[in-house]
Amino acid sequence: MSKIRMEDAKSSYDVLVAGGGLGGLSAAKVLARNGLKVLLVEQHFQLGGLATYFRRKGHIFDVALHGFPAGMIKTFRKYWTKELADRIVQVKSIRFDNPQFSLETTFTKEDFTKILVERFGIAKETADAFYAELDSMNYYDSTSLDNRGLFEKFFPGRNDVVRLLMEPITYANGSTLDEPAISYGIVFSNFMSKGVFTFLGGTDEMLRLMQDDLCANGVDIVLGGRLEKALISGKRLEGCVVSGKKISCKALLSNGNLLNTIQDWVGEEYFSPEFIASLSKVRLNNSSCQVYMGIRKGKSIPFIGDLLFTSVHPTFEPGEILSDKVSSRTYSVYYPEIRPGSGDHTVVASMNAKYEDWGNLGEAAYREKKRRLIELTIGNLSKYIPGIADKIDYAEAATPKTFERYTLHRGGSSFGTKFDGLEPSMKLSEQIPGLYHAGSVGIIMSGWLGAANYGVICANKILKDFTC
Ligand SMILES: Cc1cc2nc3c(=O)[nH]c(=O)nc-3n(C[C@H](O)[C@H](O)[C@H](O)COP(=O)(O)OP(=O)(O)OC[C@H]3O[C@@H](n4cnc5c(N)ncnc54)[C@H](O)[C@@H]3O)c2cc1C
């Protein structure tokens, strides 16, 4: 129906979707389009989850609109609307600047191949064979090859090549050389072969269009509604408690963190001991820090590229990217064209981060560390935009604590869990009929594309279970 208050929600729905991240939103859309009565509750006061935005001092800051793969066009067209799909445009300029190389790329297979051959002296056959190996990877094949092994196979001893091919993915989600090559391969094939895309109008416009579409499809949306408990009776789900109100439902789809879902909102006692034991293998992903910088109205900045992967670390060391002695930063520069007519310029610097480096600080130490992070980031950005400090009229930082506060992800995890969360996530309904999860688990089922697609997969599973 529409955006409603919790007290106006009905007492019974077919499906309750808890969480308005891209996974929850996409699932709600597919479920409603197929005739189910859906209530979507989001604990924050706006939709989007990690894919969100905020307004300060006349600026709009996008938190996670740095780039997504071409596949998003198909996902939007198929499961959302043509209008959403038509807003997707390619990111024009992506640059790397580090002690090993400075270069610009379109993030396409052709361009990477050209760079590998002409810039790094790799034989064309080797570059082609690398791409062929990635193309042949199938998620369901079991293989023990890890990223280190994959790169050694094609580019032995070439840390610079590994940096080119892996650093953007490590920046995005903290992937290391020790993780399975299959998960890297699929993300690489999605992300680094057809270019990187963005949403014209910004995250705020995307979420507005999504909300309108959900309402048009009859979804009831409650903002500030928090799933507190799943109610289980006779081993199956019978309802939920949301912000103190009991709602009966045949299915609950949690879009929140997998571990919160099982341990906090359901309770381990409802699962088999084997299932709970298997959770010990599920690792949370790391978190992020960001520095948001708004440029004073009337001032502008030169075009320096849309996405800038910068590092002062001499070589590529995934562990260093996570350290709080920040040596690597990704800048997303938003020119007025992203929000036509706005005249707004903003820059968002993103860094990987560990919760333990921020979560246990006292108030004063936390504030000081944030202040220093902002100061160092602006100093580093001056290298690319001389005089930027004088043009900034708003600067703020987000830390793992910020991400935890706004999304409830434990440890402020920016991509949910690592890939080992996928199996338990997919098996929830085998443990408790009526219970489902579609939230970020691993690098394939996360990011904008993965999260949206996982929501759709889960919605289809619910639809199938409803008709059985
Ligand atoms: C700094 C940063 C930059 C990123 N940049 C990119 C990028 O450029 N490209 C890209 O593809 N991906 C990016 N990502 C990742 C991407 O944004 C996420 O993987 C994706 O948005 C996650 O979607 P999700 O559906 O899994 O859930 P989430 O976004 O995690 O949303 C879960 C939602 O559930 C809500 N919730 C939690 N608990 C409850 C409860 N009990 N009751 C009600 N609601 C609840 C939360 O408030 C939240 O809204 C970035 C992430 C971060 C942190």
The ligand as a MOL file (V3000), in Angstrom:
LIG
                    3D

  0  0  0     0  0            999 V3000
M  V30 BEGIN CTAB
M  V30 COUNTS 53 58 0 0 0
M  V30 BEGIN ATOM
M  V30 1 C 31.6400 2.1980 2.6350 0
M  V30 2 C 31.0230 1.1990 1.6870 0
M  V30 3 C 31.1550 1.3710 0.3320 0
M  V30 4 C 30.5760 0.4620 -0.5600 0
M  V30 5 N 30.7020 0.6850 -1.8860 0
M  V30 6 C 30.1140 -0.1680 -2.7620 0
M  V30 7 C 30.1910 0.0590 -4.1590 0
M  V30 8 O 30.7430 1.0490 -4.6160 0
M  V30 9 N 29.6300 -0.8470 -4.9890 0
M  V30 10 C 28.9870 -1.9430 -4.5400 0
M  V30 11 O 28.4940 -2.7290 -5.3520 0
M  V30 12 N 28.8840 -2.1780 -3.2100 0
M  V30 13 C 29.4220 -1.3130 -2.3120 0
M  V30 14 N 29.3150 -1.5270 -0.9750 0
M  V30 15 C 28.6050 -2.7180 -0.5090 0
M  V30 16 C 27.1100 -2.6340 -0.7060 0
M  V30 17 O 26.6510 -1.3400 -0.3880 0
M  V30 18 C 26.4470 -3.6670 0.1840 0
M  V30 19 O 27.0460 -4.9380 -0.0370 0
M  V30 20 C 24.9590 -3.8080 -0.0850 0
M  V30 21 O 24.3540 -2.5370 -0.1530 0
M  V30 22 C 24.3740 -4.6240 1.0380 0
M  V30 23 O 23.0140 -4.8310 0.8530 0
M  V30 24 P 22.2340 -5.8510 1.7960 0
M  V30 25 O 20.8850 -6.0100 1.2300 0
M  V30 26 O 23.0310 -7.0780 2.0170 0
M  V30 27 O 22.0230 -5.2060 3.1910 0
M  V30 28 P 22.4610 -3.9590 4.0420 0
M  V30 29 O 22.7750 -2.8140 3.1870 0
M  V30 30 O 23.4170 -4.4030 5.0510 0
M  V30 31 O 21.0790 -3.6140 4.7350 0
M  V30 32 C 20.5350 -4.3320 5.7810 0
M  V30 33 C 19.3790 -3.4990 6.3120 0
M  V30 34 O 18.7320 -4.1900 7.3580 0
M  V30 35 C 18.4030 -3.2640 8.3800 0
M  V30 36 N 18.2490 -3.9890 9.6100 0
M  V30 37 C 19.2150 -4.6460 10.2950 0
M  V30 38 N 18.6860 -5.2090 11.3700 0
M  V30 39 C 17.3560 -4.9200 11.3780 0
M  V30 40 C 16.2730 -5.2220 12.2620 0
M  V30 41 N 16.4560 -5.9580 13.3590 0
M  V30 42 N 15.0520 -4.7420 11.9530 0
M  V30 43 C 14.8480 -3.9870 10.8540 0
M  V30 44 N 15.8330 -3.6660 9.9890 0
M  V30 45 C 17.0770 -4.1340 10.2500 0
M  V30 46 C 19.5730 -2.3050 8.3770 0
M  V30 47 O 19.2770 -1.0850 9.0060 0
M  V30 48 C 19.8390 -2.1630 6.8840 0
M  V30 49 O 19.0790 -1.1280 6.3170 0
M  V30 50 C 29.8660 -0.6390 -0.0570 0
M  V30 51 C 29.7180 -0.8000 1.3210 0
M  V30 52 C 30.2780 0.1120 2.1770 0
M  V30 53 C 30.0730 -0.0430 3.6470 0
M  V30 END ATOM
M  V30 BEGIN BOND
M  V30 1 1 1 2
M  V30 2 1 2 3
M  V30 3 2 2 52
M  V30 4 2 3 4
M  V30 5 1 4 5
M  V30 6 1 4 50
M  V30 7 2 5 6
M  V30 8 1 6 7
M  V30 9 1 6 13
M  V30 10 2 7 8
M  V30 11 1 7 9
M  V30 12 1 9 10
M  V30 13 2 10 11
M  V30 14 1 10 12
M  V30 15 2 12 13
M  V30 16 1 13 14
M  V30 17 1 14 15
M  V30 18 1 14 50
M  V30 19 1 15 16
M  V30 20 1 16 17
M  V30 21 1 16 18
M  V30 22 1 18 19
M  V30 23 1 18 20
M  V30 24 1 20 21
M  V30 25 1 20 22
M  V30 26 1 22 23
M  V30 27 1 23 24
M  V30 28 2 24 25
M  V30 29 1 24 26
M  V30 30 1 24 27
M  V30 31 1 27 28
M  V30 32 2 28 29
M  V30 33 1 28 30
M  V30 34 1 28 31
M  V30 35 1 31 32
M  V30 36 1 32 33
M  V30 37 1 33 34
M  V30 38 1 33 48
M  V30 39 1 34 35
M  V30 40 1 35 36
M  V30 41 1 35 46
M  V30 42 1 36 37
M  V30 43 1 36 45
M  V30 44 2 37 38
M  V30 45 1 38 39
M  V30 46 1 39 40
M  V30 47 2 39 45
M  V30 48 1 40 41
M  V30 49 2 40 42
M  V30 50 1 42 43
M  V30 51 2 43 44
M  V30 52 1 44 45
M  V30 53 1 46 47
M  V30 54 1 46 48
M  V30 55 1 48 49
M  V30 56 2 50 51
M  V30 57 1 51 52
M  V30 58 1 52 53
M  V30 END BOND
M  V30 END CTAB
M  END
